Amino acid sequence: MKSFFRMVRRYLPPYRKYVAGSVLMNVLSAVFNIFSFTLVIPILNILFQLDGKVYSFIPWDSADFGFKEKAINNAYWFVSQYMADHGAMTTLFVLAGFMIVMTLLKTSCYFGSSAVMVPLRTGLIRDMRRQIYDKILSLPLGFFSQERKGDIIARMSGDVSEVENSISGSIDMLIKNPILIVFYLGTMILISWKLTLFVLVFAPLMIWLMGVIGRNLKKRSKEVQGLWSDTMSQVEETLGGLRIIKAFVAERKMSERFSNVTGKMRRKASRVNTRQALAHPVSEFLGTLLICIVLVFGGALIITDRSFIDAPTFIFYMIILYSVINPVKDLAKATYSVPKGLASMERIDRILSAKNTIEEAPDAKEISSFDGSIEFKGVGFSYEEGRQILSDINLSIPKGKKIALVGASGGGKSTLVDLLPRFYDVSEGSITIDGTDIRKLKISSLRKLMGNVNQDPILFNDTIYNNIAFGVEGATMEQVVAAAKIANAHEFIMEKEEGYQTNIGDRGVKLSGGQRQRLSIARAVLSNPPILILDEATAALDTQSEKVVQEALERVMKKRTTIAIAHRLSTVKDADEIIVIDGGRIVERGTHDELIARNGHYRKLNDMQAL
């Protein structure tokens, strides 16, 4: 349970007042319940005339009797006096009415104790989801290259739901049941400590049997959640690759893969749920067994006139004993549910405890402008030990210049560009902007200097207006329209029925490739960055769309420092400098004409494209 209490300490502090309210309501519920059951004794005495004893009032300040004896005696005296004055039937009605009132108060407090915990339960899960989401946003891109998207989605959906069902649902029981057990057990001790001692002899056996059932539940639940992640990963892969699946008629193959994963999960889940389902009947049987043992033991003492309590008090004792068994069973149920939730919490913690390798220096500086040059000095990079991607990169990019990166796929061009906004950190050397190492700059201000246009435009399931204005606080319609015009996007937007308020669907599926790319360019224009990064911005477009997008890019690149990755050499012929990268190293550099005259790597690439 250490893991459970760690989780409680992490998420519960903002909701202390709800816990306090629940504790108060549960205490009142237990007190009212005990008082309502206490009335059973005089009611039984009146109905069956079991008590012929004559009671006289004992002064409360009398030193000859204990408080318990004075309280019981004076209560019986009051009932006997009331019965003598108003009759047995009237007294019976009054006692029954008082019992109803006590029960009403008890049930009201019981409801209040549960209702006051609702904001805690819902708030705790909201906080957990928000924490996971914020962590996902803060983690570097390198983390997600090692994790499956479906697995992350499974942790945020299935695992959090399991925590909600298993743990947050148990918090109420873990607060309420110990309170009820303490009050009921205290009452049993007050009634007869000897009989209670007899009852407690069997408690360790019951606890041990319940523990046997709950053992290994956490481990098996973790395996189930792992298979749930595999299921979600396959769904995510299927949705992303549906076109290929259909094109290669692989529906049956994918269906079989999915059936295998879900079949394994079903078998594991069946074992977990079967063991959990065993909890209630076992606790029910043990509770009934205990009541029967006490009933036989106490009943035998009363029948043989050797009992230390009278028959009505023994019945009251049995009612309280039955009442204490219910919270014990609920507590046992919680101890079975919590391990399932803790297994999911461990999987969630793998994301929450993931280390962010892109750390901001404590004394990081703000940067608001780019005035000089970008310098790559002896830069080397590797994603993992022994796998070098870039080596000894030395490159200067003056302000206002257009630099093109070309070369074979896998040479390290995109990786080199990703180092500039610190999506990854260099393994060797340094990158400076205006003479300052980018690791000494605030990450947010560094990235605001740059605008990105990628080969695959990343758009959101939102309106055209919101996609262009993404990341720019307080953008006006006039500014958005102006950016769209520069990106050659305004005309096709106005052709839409709802114009700038048109929803473009998931990843812009309702638009053509060229239209999506132009929205991506408009978004970069609106942010007005001094540095523009183009990663194969026209590679996926047809000739006509490429021409429109290229015109838009040429407008955007004016008076901006541009770093363009290109496979189509025709798009970068006018670059101020072309950098040829091969095998993670710069092998050639110069203008288009210079590189052609050199008759090296660039000339080969150019000739192949000409062919």
C-alpha positions as CSV (number, residue, x, y, z in Angstrom):
1,M,0.0,0.0,0.0
2,K,3.0,2.3,0.0
3,S,2.5,3.1,-3.7
4,F,-1.1,4.0,-2.9
5,F,-0.3,6.4,-0.1
6,R,2.4,8.0,-2.3
7,M,-0.2,8.6,-5.0
8,V,-2.6,10.0,-2.3
9,R,0.1,12.4,-1.1
10,R,0.8,13.5,-4.6
11,Y,-2.8,14.3,-5.7
12,L,-4.9,14.7,-2.6
13,P,-3.6,18.0,-1.0
14,P,-5.8,20.4,-3.1
15,Y,-8.9,18.5,-1.9
16,R,-8.2,18.3,1.9
17,K,-11.5,20.1,2.6
18,Y,-13.5,17.4,0.9
19,V,-11.7,14.7,2.9
20,A,-12.4,16.6,6.1
21,G,-16.1,16.9,5.1
22,S,-16.2,13.2,4.3
23,V,-14.6,12.3,7.7
24,L,-17.1,14.5,9.6
25,M,-20.1,13.0,7.7
26,N,-19.0,9.5,8.3
27,V,-18.5,10.1,12.0
28,L,-22.0,11.5,12.3
29,S,-23.4,8.6,10.2
30,A,-21.7,6.1,12.6
31,V,-23.0,7.9,15.7
32,F,-26.6,8.1,14.4
33,N,-26.5,4.5,13.4
34,I,-25.4,3.3,16.8
35,F,-28.0,5.5,18.5
36,S,-30.8,4.1,16.3
37,F,-29.7,0.5,17.0
38,T,-29.5,1.2,20.7
39,L,-33.3,1.7,20.7
40,V,-33.7,-1.9,19.9
41,I,-33.1,-2.9,23.5
42,P,-36.0,-0.9,25.1
43,I,-38.3,-1.8,22.2
44,L,-37.7,-5.5,22.7
45,N,-38.2,-5.1,26.5
46,I,-41.5,-3.4,25.9
47,L,-42.7,-5.8,23.3
48,F,-41.8,-9.0,25.1
49,Q,-41.8,-7.7,28.7
50,L,-38.3,-9.2,29.2
51,D,-37.2,-6.7,31.8
52,G,-39.1,-6.7,35.1
53,K,-36.4,-4.7,36.9
54,V,-37.5,-1.4,38.6
55,Y,-35.1,1.5,37.8
56,S,-34.4,4.5,39.9
57,F,-32.5,7.6,38.7
58,I,-28.8,7.7,39.6
59,P,-27.4,11.3,40.0
60,W,-24.8,12.1,37.3
61,D,-22.3,13.2,39.9
62,S,-22.6,9.9,41.9
63,A,-19.2,8.3,42.5
64,D,-20.6,4.9,43.2
65,F,-21.2,4.0,39.5
66,G,-19.3,4.4,36.3
67,F,-20.5,6.6,33.4
68,K,-21.6,3.6,31.3
69,E,-23.7,2.2,34.2
70,K,-25.2,5.6,34.9
71,A,-26.0,6.3,31.2
72,I,-27.7,2.9,30.7
73,N,-29.6,3.0,34.0
74,N,-30.9,6.5,33.5
75,A,-31.9,5.8,29.9
76,Y,-33.9,2.8,31.1
77,W,-35.3,4.8,34.0
78,F,-36.5,7.5,31.6
79,V,-38.2,5.0,29.3
80,S,-39.9,3.2,32.2
81,Q,-41.1,6.5,33.6
82,Y,-42.5,7.6,30.2
83,M,-44.2,4.2,29.8
84,A,-45.8,4.5,33.3
85,D,-47.1,8.0,32.5
86,H,-48.2,7.5,28.9
87,G,-48.6,3.7,28.4
88,A,-46.6,1.0,26.6
89,M,-48.1,1.6,23.1
90,T,-47.4,5.4,23.2
91,T,-43.8,4.7,24.4
92,L,-43.4,2.1,21.6
93,F,-44.5,4.6,18.9
94,V,-42.2,7.3,20.3
95,L,-39.2,5.0,20.4
96,A,-40.0,3.8,16.8
97,G,-40.4,7.4,15.7
98,F,-37.1,8.3,17.3
99,M,-35.4,5.4,15.6
100,I,-36.8,6.6,12.2
101,V,-35.4,10.1,12.8
102,M,-32.0,8.7,13.7
103,T,-32.0,6.4,10.6
104,L,-33.0,9.4,8.5
105,L,-30.1,11.4,9.9
106,K,-27.7,8.5,9.4
107,T,-28.7,8.0,5.8
108,S,-28.5,11.7,5.1
109,C,-24.9,11.8,6.5
110,Y,-24.1,8.6,4.6
111,F,-25.2,10.3,1.3
112,G,-23.4,13.5,2.3
113,S,-20.2,11.6,2.9
114,S,-20.3,10.2,-0.7
115,A,-21.5,13.4,-2.3
116,V,-18.7,15.5,-0.8
117,M,-16.2,13.1,-2.3
118,V,-17.5,13.4,-5.9
119,P,-15.5,16.7,-6.6
120,L,-12.4,14.9,-5.2
121,R,-12.8,11.9,-7.4
122,T,-13.5,13.8,-10.6
123,G,-10.8,16.4,-9.8
124,L,-8.2,13.9,-9.1
125,I,-8.6,12.2,-12.5
126,R,-8.8,15.6,-14.2
127,D,-5.5,16.6,-12.5
128,M,-3.9,13.3,-13.5
129,R,-4.9,13.6,-17.2
130,R,-3.8,17.2,-17.3
131,Q,-0.4,16.2,-15.7
132,I,0.1,13.5,-18.3
133,Y,-0.8,15.8,-21.1
134,D,1.5,18.6,-19.9
135,K,4.3,16.1,-19.5
136,I,3.7,14.9,-23.1
137,L,4.0,18.5,-24.3
138,S,7.2,19.0,-22.3
139,L,9.0,15.9,-23.3
140,P,11.6,16.0,-26.2
141,L,10.9,14.5,-29.6
142,G,13.5,11.8,-28.8
143,F,11.2,10.3,-26.2
144,F,8.4,9.6,-28.7
145,S,10.7,8.0,-31.2
146,Q,11.2,5.2,-28.7
147,E,7.5,5.0,-27.6
148,R,4.4,3.9,-29.6
149,K,1.7,6.5,-29.9
150,G,-1.0,3.9,-29.3
151,D,0.8,2.9,-26.0
152,I,0.8,6.6,-24.8
153,I,-2.9,7.0,-25.8
154,A,-3.7,3.7,-23.9
155,R,-2.0,5.1,-20.8
156,M,-3.9,8.3,-20.9
157,S,-7.2,6.6,-21.5
158,G,-7.3,3.0,-20.3
159,D,-4.8,3.3,-17.4
160,V,-6.3,6.6,-16.1
161,S,-9.8,5.0,-16.3
162,E,-8.5,2.0,-14.4
163,V,-7.1,4.4,-11.7
164,E,-10.4,6.1,-11.6
165,N,-12.4,2.9,-11.2
166,S,-10.0,1.1,-8.9
167,I,-8.3,3.8,-6.7
168,S,-10.4,7.0,-6.7
169,G,-13.5,4.9,-6.2
170,S,-11.8,3.2,-3.3
171,I,-10.7,6.4,-1.5
172,D,-14.3,7.0,-0.3
173,M,-14.4,3.4,1.1
174,L,-10.9,3.8,2.6
175,I,-12.1,6.9,4.5
176,K,-15.5,5.7,5.5
177,N,-15.0,2.1,6.4
178,P,-12.2,2.5,9.0
179,I,-14.3,5.2,10.8
180,L,-17.3,2.8,10.9
181,I,-15.2,-0.1,12.0
182,V,-13.7,2.0,14.9
183,F,-17.0,3.2,16.1
184,Y,-18.8,-0.1,15.8
185,L,-15.9,-2.0,17.4
186,G,-15.8,0.6,20.2
187,T,-19.5,0.0,20.8
188,M,-19.0,-3.7,20.9
189,I,-16.3,-3.3,23.5
190,L,-18.5,-1.1,25.6
191,I,-21.3,-3.7,25.4
192,S,-19.1,-6.7,26.2
193,W,-15.3,-6.7,26.0
194,K,-15.3,-10.4,26.7
195,L,-17.5,-11.3,23.8
196,T,-15.6,-8.8,21.6
197,L,-12.3,-10.5,22.5
198,F,-13.8,-13.8,21.4
199,V,-14.8,-12.2,18.1
200,L,-11.3,-10.8,17.5
201,V,-9.7,-14.2,17.8
202,F,-11.1,-15.0,14.3
203,A,-10.1,-11.7,12.7
204,P,-6.5,-12.6,11.7
205,L,-7.8,-15.7,9.9
206,M,-10.3,-13.7,7.9
207,I,-7.6,-11.1,7.0
208,W,-5.2,-13.8,5.9
209,L,-7.7,-15.5,3.7
210,M,-8.6,-12.2,2.0
211,G,-4.9,-11.5,1.5
212,V,-4.4,-14.8,-0.3
213,I,-7.1,-13.9,-2.9
214,G,-5.7,-10.4,-3.5
215,R,-2.1,-11.7,-4.0
216,N,-0.5,-11.1,-7.4
217,L,-3.4,-9.0,-8.5
218,K,-1.2,-6.0,-9.2
219,K,1.2,-8.0,-11.4
220,R,-1.5,-9.6,-13.5
221,S,-3.4,-6.3,-13.8
222,K,-0.2,-4.7,-15.2
223,E,0.0,-7.4,-17.8
224,V,-3.6,-6.8,-18.8
225,Q,-2.9,-3.0,-19.2
226,G,0.2,-3.8,-21.3
227,L,-1.9,-5.9,-23.7
228,W,-4.4,-3.0,-23.8
229,S,-1.6,-0.8,-25.0
230,D,-0.7,-3.3,-27.7
231,T,-4.4,-3.2,-28.8
232,M,-4.5,0.6,-28.9
233,S,-1.2,0.7,-30.8
234,Q,-2.5,-1.6,-33.5
235,V,-5.7,0.5,-33.8
236,E,-3.5,3.6,-34.2
237,E,-1.3,1.9,-36.8
238,T,-4.4,0.6,-38.7
239,L,-6.0,4.1,-38.9
240,G,-2.7,5.5,-40.1
241,G,-2.1,2.8,-42.7
242,L,-5.6,2.1,-43.8
243,R,-4.8,3.0,-47.4
244,I,-1.9,0.5,-47.6
245,I,-3.9,-2.2,-45.8
246,K,-6.7,-1.9,-48.4
247,A,-4.2,-1.5,-51.3
248,F,-2.5,-4.8,-50.4
249,V,-5.7,-6.6,-49.5
250,A,-4.3,-7.2,-46.0
251,E,-7.6,-6.8,-44.1
252,R,-7.6,-10.4,-43.0
253,K,-4.0,-10.4,-41.9
254,M,-4.6,-7.3,-39.7
255,S,-7.8,-8.7,-38.4
256,E,-5.9,-11.9,-37.3
257,R,-3.2,-9.8,-35.6
258,F,-5.9,-7.8,-33.7
259,S,-7.7,-11.0,-32.7
260,N,-4.4,-12.5,-31.3
261,V,-3.8,-9.4,-29.2
262,T,-7.4,-9.1,-27.9
263,G,-7.5,-12.8,-27.3
264,K,-4.4,-12.7,-25.0
265,M,-5.9,-9.6,-23.2
266,R,-9.2,-11.5,-22.7
267,R,-7.5,-14.5,-21.1
268,K,-5.4,-12.3,-18.8
269,A,-8.4,-10.1,-17.9
270,S,-10.5,-13.1,-17.2
271,R,-8.1,-14.4,-14.6
272,V,-7.8,-11.0,-12.9
273,N,-11.6,-10.4,-12.9
274,T,-12.3,-14.0,-11.7
275,R,-10.0,-13.4,-8.7
276,Q,-11.5,-10.1,-8.0
277,A,-15.1,-11.5,-8.2
278,L,-14.1,-14.1,-5.6
279,A,-13.6,-11.3,-3.0
280,H,-17.3,-10.6,-2.3
281,P,-18.5,-14.2,-1.9
282,V,-15.5,-15.2,0.3
283,S,-15.9,-12.1,2.5
284,E,-19.7,-12.8,2.7
285,F,-19.1,-16.4,3.7
286,L,-16.5,-15.5,6.3
287,G,-18.8,-12.8,7.7
288,T,-21.7,-15.2,8.0
289,L,-19.5,-17.8,9.5
290,L,-18.3,-15.4,12.2
291,I,-21.9,-14.3,13.0
292,C,-23.0,-17.9,13.3
293,I,-20.1,-18.7,15.6
294,V,-20.8,-15.7,17.9
295,L,-24.6,-16.5,17.8
296,V,-24.0,-20.1,18.9
297,F,-21.5,-19.1,21.5
298,G,-23.5,-16.2,23.0
299,G,-26.8,-18.0,22.6
300,A,-25.5,-21.0,24.5
301,L,-24.4,-18.7,27.4
302,I,-27.8,-17.1,27.6
303,I,-29.7,-20.4,27.4
304,T,-27.5,-21.9,30.2
305,D,-27.9,-18.6,32.3
306,R,-24.1,-18.1,32.2
307,S,-24.1,-15.0,30.0
308,F,-22.6,-11.7,31.1
309,I,-25.2,-9.7,29.1
310,D,-29.0,-10.1,28.8
311,A,-30.9,-11.3,25.7
312,P,-31.9,-7.8,24.3
313,T,-28.4,-6.5,24.8
314,F,-27.1,-9.6,23.0
315,I,-29.4,-9.0,20.1
316,F,-28.2,-5.4,20.0
317,Y,-24.6,-6.7,20.0
318,M,-25.3,-9.0,17.1
319,I,-26.8,-6.1,15.1
320,I,-23.6,-4.1,15.7
321,L,-21.5,-7.1,14.8
322,Y,-23.4,-7.5,11.5
323,S,-23.0,-3.8,10.9
324,V,-19.2,-4.0,11.4
325,I,-18.9,-6.8,8.9
326,N,-20.2,-4.8,6.0
327,P,-17.5,-2.1,6.2
328,V,-14.9,-4.9,6.7
329,K,-16.2,-6.5,3.4
330,D,-16.1,-3.1,1.6
331,L,-12.6,-2.5,2.9
332,A,-11.6,-6.0,1.6
333,K,-13.1,-5.0,-1.7
334,A,-11.0,-1.9,-1.8
335,T,-7.8,-3.8,-1.1
336,Y,-8.6,-5.9,-4.1
337,S,-9.4,-2.9,-6.4
338,V,-6.4,-0.8,-5.3
339,P,-3.7,-3.2,-6.7
340,K,-5.3,-3.1,-10.1
341,G,-5.2,0.7,-10.1
342,L,-1.6,0.7,-8.8
343,A,-0.5,-1.4,-11.7
344,S,-2.0,1.2,-14.1
345,M,-0.4,4.0,-11.9
346,E,3.0,2.4,-12.5
347,R,2.5,2.6,-16.2
348,I,1.4,6.2,-16.0
349,D,4.4,7.1,-13.8
350,R,6.7,5.8,-16.6
351,I,5.6,8.9,-18.6
352,L,5.4,11.2,-15.6
353,S,8.9,10.2,-14.4
354,A,10.5,10.3,-17.9
355,K,13.5,12.6,-17.9
356,N,13.4,15.6,-20.1
357,T,16.9,15.7,-21.7
358,I,16.3,19.1,-23.2
359,E,16.9,21.1,-20.0
360,E,16.8,24.9,-19.7
361,A,19.7,26.5,-18.0
362,P,18.8,28.2,-14.6
363,D,20.3,31.5,-15.9
364,A,18.9,31.2,-19.4
365,K,18.6,34.4,-21.3
366,E,15.7,35.8,-23.4
367,I,16.4,36.4,-27.1
368,S,14.0,38.6,-29.0
369,S,15.8,39.2,-32.3
370,F,18.3,37.7,-34.7
371,D,21.0,40.2,-35.8
372,G,24.2,38.4,-36.8
373,S,24.6,34.8,-37.7
374,I,24.0,31.2,-36.8
375,E,27.1,29.2,-36.2
376,F,27.5,25.4,-36.1
377,K,30.9,24.7,-34.5
378,G,32.2,21.1,-34.6
379,V,28.7,19.7,-34.2
380,G,28.3,16.0,-33.7
381,F,25.1,14.1,-32.8
382,S,23.9,10.6,-32.1
383,Y,20.5,9.3,-31.1
384,E,22.0,6.5,-29.1
385,E,25.5,5.3,-28.1
386,G,27.5,4.0,-31.0
387,R,25.2,5.3,-33.7
388,Q,26.7,8.6,-35.0
389,I,24.3,10.6,-37.2
390,L,26.3,13.9,-37.6
391,S,30.0,14.5,-37.4
392,D,32.2,17.6,-37.4
393,I,29.6,20.0,-38.8
394,N,31.0,23.5,-39.2
395,L,28.6,26.0,-40.8
396,S,27.9,29.7,-40.7
397,I,24.5,31.2,-41.7
398,P,24.6,35.0,-41.9
399,K,21.4,36.9,-41.4
400,G,19.2,37.3,-44.5
401,K,20.9,34.5,-46.4
402,K,19.3,31.4,-47.9
403,I,21.1,28.2,-47.2
404,A,20.1,24.9,-48.8
405,L,20.8,21.4,-47.4
406,V,20.9,18.7,-50.1
407,G,22.0,15.1,-50.2
408,A,20.8,11.5,-50.2
409,S,18.0,10.4,-47.8
410,G,19.3,9.4,-44.3
411,G,22.3,11.7,-44.6
412,G,21.3,13.8,-41.5
413,K,19.8,16.9,-43.1
414,S,16.6,16.9,-41.0
415,T,18.5,16.0,-37.9
416,L,20.8,19.0,-38.4
417,V,17.9,21.3,-38.8
418,D,16.2,19.8,-35.7
419,L,19.2,20.7,-33.6
420,L,18.6,24.5,-34.1
421,P,15.3,24.8,-32.2
422,R,16.7,22.3,-29.7
423,F,14.3,19.5,-30.5
424,Y,17.5,17.5,-29.8
425,D,20.7,18.7,-28.2
426,V,24.1,18.3,-29.8
427,S,26.3,15.5,-28.6
428,E,29.5,17.4,-29.6
429,G,30.3,21.0,-30.3
430,S,27.9,23.9,-30.1
431,I,25.4,26.0,-32.0
432,T,25.3,29.7,-31.5
433,I,23.0,32.5,-32.4
434,D,24.6,36.0,-32.4
435,G,27.5,34.5,-30.5
436,T,25.4,32.9,-27.7
437,D,25.2,29.1,-27.3
438,I,21.5,28.2,-27.8
439,R,21.7,26.0,-24.7
440,K,22.1,29.3,-22.7
441,L,18.9,30.7,-24.2
442,K,15.3,30.3,-23.0
443,I,13.8,27.6,-25.2
444,S,10.5,29.4,-25.8
445,S,12.2,32.6,-27.0
446,L,14.6,30.6,-29.1
447,R,11.8,28.8,-30.9
448,K,9.8,32.0,-31.4
449,L,12.7,33.1,-33.7
450,M,11.8,30.3,-36.1
451,G,9.0,29.3,-38.4
452,N,8.6,25.8,-39.7
453,V,7.1,24.5,-43.0
454,N,7.4,20.7,-43.3
455,Q,6.9,18.3,-46.1
456,D,3.9,16.8,-44.4
457,P,1.9,19.9,-43.2
458,I,0.8,19.4,-39.6
459,L,-2.7,20.9,-39.2
460,F,-5.4,20.4,-36.5
461,N,-9.0,19.4,-36.6
462,D,-10.2,23.0,-36.4
463,T,-11.1,26.0,-38.5
464,I,-8.9,27.5,-41.2
465,Y,-8.7,30.7,-39.1
466,N,-7.5,28.9,-35.9
467,N,-4.9,26.8,-37.9
468,I,-3.3,29.9,-39.3
469,A,-3.5,31.8,-36.0
470,F,-2.1,28.8,-34.1
471,G,0.6,29.9,-31.7
472,V,0.0,33.7,-32.2
473,E,-1.9,35.2,-29.3
474,G,-4.6,37.8,-30.2
475,A,-4.3,37.5,-34.0
476,T,-6.9,39.6,-35.7
477,M,-8.8,38.5,-38.8
478,E,-7.0,41.2,-40.8
479,Q,-3.6,39.8,-39.9
480,V,-4.8,36.2,-40.7
481,V,-6.1,37.3,-44.1
482,A,-2.9,39.2,-44.9
483,A,-0.8,36.1,-44.1
484,A,-3.1,33.9,-46.2
485,K,-2.7,36.3,-49.2
486,I,1.1,36.1,-48.9
487,A,0.8,32.3,-48.8
488,N,-1.5,32.2,-51.9
489,A,-4.2,30.7,-49.8
490,H,-6.8,33.5,-49.6
491,E,-8.5,32.6,-52.9
492,F,-9.2,29.0,-52.2
493,I,-10.3,29.8,-48.6
494,M,-12.9,32.3,-49.9
495,E,-14.3,29.6,-52.2
496,K,-15.3,27.6,-49.1
497,E,-18.9,28.1,-48.0
498,E,-17.8,29.2,-44.5
499,G,-14.6,30.9,-45.5
500,Y,-12.0,31.2,-42.7
501,Q,-14.4,29.4,-40.3
502,T,-14.4,26.2,-42.4
503,N,-13.4,23.1,-40.4
504,I,-10.6,21.2,-42.3
505,G,-11.0,17.8,-40.6
506,D,-8.4,15.6,-39.0
507,R,-4.9,16.7,-40.2
508,G,-6.6,18.8,-42.9
509,V,-8.1,15.8,-44.7
510,K,-10.8,18.0,-46.3
511,L,-8.1,20.0,-48.2
512,S,-5.7,19.1,-51.0
513,G,-2.0,18.7,-50.4
514,G,-1.2,22.1,-51.9
515,Q,-3.9,23.8,-49.9
516,R,-2.7,22.2,-46.7
517,Q,0.9,23.4,-47.5
518,R,-0.3,26.9,-48.1
519,L,-2.1,27.0,-44.8
520,S,1.2,25.8,-43.2
521,I,3.0,28.7,-44.9
522,A,0.4,31.2,-43.8
523,R,0.9,30.1,-40.2
524,A,4.6,30.6,-40.5
525,V,4.0,34.1,-42.1
526,L,1.7,35.2,-39.3
527,S,4.3,34.3,-36.6
528,N,6.7,36.6,-38.6
529,P,9.9,34.7,-37.6
530,P,13.3,36.1,-38.6
531,I,14.5,32.5,-39.4
532,L,12.5,30.2,-41.7
533,I,13.1,26.4,-41.8
534,L,11.7,24.6,-44.9
535,D,11.8,20.8,-44.7
536,E,11.0,19.5,-48.2
537,A,8.1,22.0,-48.4
538,T,7.2,21.2,-52.0
539,A,8.4,17.5,-52.3
540,A,4.9,16.0,-52.0
541,L,3.1,18.3,-54.4
542,D,2.3,18.0,-58.1
543,T,3.8,20.4,-60.5
544,Q,1.0,22.9,-60.5
545,S,0.6,23.0,-56.7
546,E,4.4,23.2,-56.4
547,K,4.5,26.3,-58.5
548,V,1.8,28.1,-56.4
549,V,3.5,27.0,-53.2
550,Q,7.0,28.0,-54.5
551,E,5.7,31.5,-55.3
552,A,4.3,31.8,-51.8
553,L,7.6,30.6,-50.3
554,E,9.6,33.1,-52.4
555,R,7.5,36.0,-50.9
556,V,7.9,34.6,-47.4
557,M,11.7,34.2,-47.8
558,K,12.3,37.8,-48.7
559,K,14.4,39.5,-45.9
560,R,14.4,36.3,-43.8
561,T,17.2,33.9,-43.0
562,T,16.2,30.6,-44.6
563,I,17.4,27.1,-44.1
564,A,15.8,24.8,-46.8
565,I,16.1,21.1,-47.0
566,A,15.5,20.0,-50.6
567,H,15.6,16.9,-52.8
568,R,14.4,18.8,-55.9
569,L,17.5,20.8,-56.7
570,S,15.6,23.0,-59.0
571,T,14.0,24.7,-56.0
572,V,17.3,25.7,-54.4
573,K,19.4,26.8,-57.4
574,D,19.2,30.4,-56.3
575,A,20.4,29.7,-52.7
576,D,23.2,31.8,-51.4
577,E,25.0,28.6,-50.4
578,I,24.2,25.0,-51.0
579,I,25.5,22.5,-48.4
580,V,25.8,18.9,-49.6
581,I,25.6,16.4,-46.7
582,D,26.5,12.7,-47.1
583,G,26.9,10.2,-44.3
584,G,26.4,12.9,-41.6
585,R,29.3,15.1,-42.9
586,I,29.5,18.2,-45.1
587,V,31.2,16.9,-48.3
588,E,30.6,20.0,-50.5
589,R,29.5,23.6,-50.3
590,G,29.1,26.5,-52.7
591,T,26.6,28.0,-55.1
592,H,24.8,26.0,-57.7
593,D,27.2,26.9,-60.5
594,E,30.3,26.4,-58.3
595,L,29.2,22.9,-57.3
596,I,28.3,21.9,-60.9
597,A,31.8,23.0,-62.0
598,R,33.3,21.0,-59.2
599,N,31.9,17.8,-60.7
600,G,31.4,16.1,-57.3
601,H,28.4,14.8,-55.3
602,Y,26.2,17.7,-56.2
603,R,26.8,17.2,-59.9
604,K,25.9,13.6,-59.6
605,L,22.6,14.4,-57.8
606,N,21.8,17.1,-60.4
607,D,22.5,14.7,-63.4
608,M,20.4,12.0,-61.9
609,Q,17.5,14.4,-61.5
610,A,18.0,15.7,-65.0
611,L,17.7,12.1,-66.3
